[in-house]
Amino acid sequence: MSPTSQAAASRRGHAAATFDSLDPATGEVVGTHPVHTEEEVRAAVDSARTEAAWWADLGFTVRKRHLTAWKAALVQRLPELIETVHRETGKPVGDATLEAGLAIEHIGWAAGHARRVLGRRKVSPGLLMVNQSASVAYKPLGVIGVIGPWNYPVFTPLGSIAYALAAGNAVVFKPSEYTPGVGVWLAERFEEAVGRPVLQVVTGLGATGAALCHAGADKIAFTGSTATGKKVMAACAETLTPVVIEAGGKDAVIVDADADIPSAADAALWGACGNAGQTCIGVERVYVHEQVYDEFVDALTTKAAGLHAGAEGKIGPITMPSQLHVIRRHMQDALDKGGRAVVGGLDAVGERYVQPTILVDVPENSLAVQEETFGPTMTVAKVRDMDEAIELTNATAYGLGNTVFSKRHGMIVAERIRSGMSAVNGVISFAGIPSLPFGGVGDSGFGRIHGPDGLKEFTYAKAIARQRFRPMLTLTTFDRTEKTDRLFTRVIGLLHGPRTRK
């Protein structure tokens, strides 16, 4: 808490409210953080506006140098970051390492490509306006509010933060109440590297995130559930604050008859159970061609038999305790409607951990197929052909990502999926490619982070037309004559009228 905030709390005659972040594997307190009030959040945004003016004036080259210094600081102290992520989320150290490394890669890409994507460039004025020089550039919005999730507390928010900073904005970041220490650590390293708090953090519960929506930021980037995303949109609508929403997913793997079955099974299992299944682009459904269905299920169950969730296992705990009830409810509904657990089942849901669970024969109207489960589970269904697989994949309200395994038809199938992203013969690979946009459609949200689209997401287009010489036809004047109008009509006909066939 800042000295000003502490003084204000003292004047009110009571200590400021705090909350604890806990290790989900043990329940031990990892850290204690302030619950920033609406007044404090607004003060942070006001302070960030001053920083935004300074940061924007630096230009692309100097900002790149600062962001590179920040990136280097993260690499130098990477073990600290990994340990903080590990303790606050419970995820295995290897998973935390992968997440942090990919996030650092995105910082480098955003810093290195901002000038090329956003800098002023000439565009064609067209024949009608040939006397004009036309150009466009993308200007920073000012202050970006980022509301981050707990499941990937480094990789996901930095997909907005790094790109917003590279575009010339200041950022006020509200990390999840389950992983506040990660957000504070990232901001501290930034200020150490840059010397000014262009990236600030406010901590607290849901009310703090709501306060950020009302605090005067120029745009809000939110990642979380679809239900909460709707609340963020409603709050921001009151002040016409634009938003980018990355919400939930119900991503599917499609396995064609010509697929590499061992690779498909391995990818599906990792996509479903990596990070304890707490991945918005994780695998929750699998549709397998009937010709290879049995082979795939055998390979999948054999692979899953050696996978374990626990303190010594490769799968960590469920970070948000309330999600355990969702996972159990989805399993129960699937089993009640005729589904079978070939691996795991209801007994797989413990007090902190969930063991891998594979469900088959699950009806398409079950919760386990239609709603986001967010646990180390998946449903596997047999389909007669790829048309049926595509139809079923597209049948939910979500449209975030998906994967296709096919040696010959992967691209054709991927093109027909209603989703923002697809991977062919791999899983979640698009997230690790900084030049690709990341985002969804439908209940998975809108707007994009990552890549050129992610840089532009935090800017506005500034167009300039500059007259190079007087036009042959002066149209924007009250001195325009009927002769000019006739000539203009003739020119339009020549440029855009029907062509006479010879």
Salt bridges, closest charged atoms under 4 A:
GLU28 OE1 - ARG87 NH2 3.98
GLU51 OE1 - ARG196 NE 2.90
GLU80 OE2 - ARG77 NE 3.07
GLU99 OE1 - LYS91 NZ 2.69
GLU177 OE1 - LYS174 NZ 3.28
GLU188 OE1 - ARG189 NH2 3.59
GLU192 OE1 - ARG77 NH1 3.11
GLU192 OE2 - ARG189 NH2 2.73
ASP218 OD2 - ARG49 NH1 2.88
GLU238 OE1 - HIS214 NE2 3.33
ASP256 OD2 - HIS409 ND1 3.30
ASP258 OD2 - ARG408 NE 3.23
ASP266 OD1 - LYS303 NZ 3.16
GLU284 OE1 - LYS250 NZ 2.45
ASP333 OD1 - LYS337 NZ 3.43
ASP361 OD2 - ARG340 NE 2.90
GLU371 OE1 - HIS330 NE2 3.45
ASP385 OD2 - ARG384 NE 3.99
ASP387 OD1 - ARG416 NH1 2.92
GLU388 OE1 - ARG384 NH1 3.30
GLU457 OE2 - LYS219 NZ 2.68
ASP485 OD1 - ARG480 NE 2.70
